[in-house]
Amino acid sequence: SRRSAVGAVGVMQVMPATARDPRIGIRDAHSMEGNIEAGAKYLRFVMERYFVDENIAPLDRLLFALAAY
């Protein structure tokens, strides 16, 4: 039920507009399940969009995405 000063919601602090983005596709970022799914999908999006260099080890991709999140 938490909301940041800029409007991010839930345990993953996802912006509702980000959750609804077609690349994420979560309609209800306010429910716990939807919020966590939106956060996980957004992390995957960040990994696949910004850290795709084949020289970056898979674990490092995840760590970079978490740091960027």
N, C-alpha and C positions, 0 to 999 in steps of 0.2 A: 504493500500500500504506500510505499515511499515514493516521493516525487522530488526531484532536485529543483533548484531555483530556476533552471533553464527548461525544465519539463521532462527530463529523463525519468523513467518510472521503473519500479520493481527492483529485484535483487541484482539484475544485470545492468540496471540503469541505462536502459535502451530508450531512445527517443521514439515515441509512437509512429512518427512519420518514417523513421528508418525501418521499423518493424514492418510497416505496410508496403515499403518499397518492393517492386516486383522481384527483385533479386533475393529478397528475404522472405516475403510472402506470408507474414504473420499478421492476422487481422486484430488479434486481441493481445497486445503487449501488457495489459493490466493483470491478466491471470498469471499465476505463478508458472504454469506449464508453458503458456505462450511466451512469457517473458524470457524464460531460460532457453526455449527453442530459438527465439529471435536472437538472443545473445550469441548462442552457439553458431547459428547460421551466419551472423555478421562476422564472427571470428573466422569462419571458413572463407567468407568473401574476402576479408582482408588478406588472409594467407594466399589465396589464389590470385588476387589482383596485384598485390604489391611485393610479394616475396616468392616469386616463381623461378628465380634464377636457379639453374640446376646445380650451381656450386654451393647453394645454401642447403645444409643438412635439414632433413625433415623436422628434427627436434628444434633446431634454430629457427625454422619458419614459424613454428608454434610460439616459441618464446618471443620472437619479434612481433608477432600478431598480438600476443597478450600485452606486450609493452605498449604497442600502438593503441590498443583498446582503451 
